[in-house]
């Protein structure tokens, strides 16, 4: 029977000078969009049902989330510097299961937005397009 693993303790870590460092103050994390690509193979002389086949390609995941933004935090500063440099970087997602399980992604196409609103904390939202899971 599968275990019920809590979200609390899940972490996103960014590789900075060969060391994985936790991205701070994350309030939500979403890893989505990874799926095998298919192509419609329906023909005019086929039956009533549409058919599909795999192309052999995979759409890679996008990592996105929200955090409390601290303009003085060194990890958030390093992330924003990577956004502006338009390079690639490795990111590790660590889950709070008994093992714990890690997934490493090569990230590119990064973005970081900031929000200031009355009665709220400074907030940030980030996106990382990946080239797929490395491990």
N, C-alpha and C positions, 0 to 999 in steps of 0.2 A: 504494500500500500504506500502511495506517495506521501512524503512528509509535507507538512504545512510550514513553509519557510517564511519568516517575517520579513517585511521590507526594511524594517529598522536594522541598520548595520550594513546595508548595501552601500558600496562606495565606488566612486569614479576616481581613478588615479591617472595623473598625467606624467609621462616620462620627461623628466628634466635632468639633463646631463647624466643620463644612464641610470637614474634613480626614479622609481615610481613614487610620486608625491600626491597625497589625497587632495582632490579639488574640494575646497571648504564650503560649508554651509548650504549644501544641496537640499532642497525641499521636495523636488520630484525629479525622476529620471525615467526616460522612455527610450527604449531601443526597438525600433520598428522598421518595417519595410523590407526585411530580408525574405526573399522568396524565389523559387525557381521560375524562370521565365518560360512561357508557353506561346505557341503560335496556333492560330486557327487553321485546321486542316480540312474543314468542311468542303465537300465537293458538290457540284450540281447533280451528279448522278448517285450521290450517297443517300442514306436513309433520312428520316425526319430529324434525327438528333445531330447536333453540332459535334464535331470532333476536335480534339486538340492534341498536340505533341509537345514534348519538351524541346527547347532549342539548345540545351546544354549550357546556357548562361544562367547566372544568378544575379538578381538585383541585390545589392549590398545594403546593409542596415544603415540607418541614420540614428545617431545618438542625440537626444535633445533633453533639456531639462530646465529647471528654474533653481535659483539660489538667492540667498541674501548677498548683495553686492557690497564689497569693501574695497574702495579705491586704493587702499594701502596694502592689501593682501598680496604677497609675492607670487602665489600660484595663479591668482586671477590676473595679475599683471603679466605673468609669463604667457598665459593663455591668450590674452589680448594682443601681445606682441607676436604670437604665432599667427593670429588672424591677420594682422597687418603685413606679415612677411610672406603669406600665402605659401607656406611650406607644408610638409607632412609631419606628423608626430604620432607616437604610439600612446594609446590609452588602455587602461586596464579596468574592467568592471569586476568587482569582487562582491559575491553574494553572501548572505548571512547564514548559509547552510552549514552543516556540521563539518564539511571538508576543509575550508570553504572553497567554493568553485570560483575560478578566475577565467575571464575571457579577455583576450588582448586583441585590440582593433588598431589597424593603421588608419589614422584620421587625416583628412584633408578637407578643403571646403568648409572651414570653420567660421562661425559667426558668434557674436556676443552683443546682446542688446541690454540697455540699462533703462530702468524706470524709477522715477521719483514721483510720489503721490502724497498729498496731505493725509496725515493720520496713518502712514505706513512706513516701513523701513525702505531703504534703497534696495531694489531688487534687480536681478539680472536674469536673462534667459540665454541659453547657449544652444548651438547646433554643431554637430560634427558629422559630416558625410564620411563614410568609411570606404575603404577598398575591400572590406570584408574582414571576417575574424581571422587573426593571425594564428591563434591557438584556441 
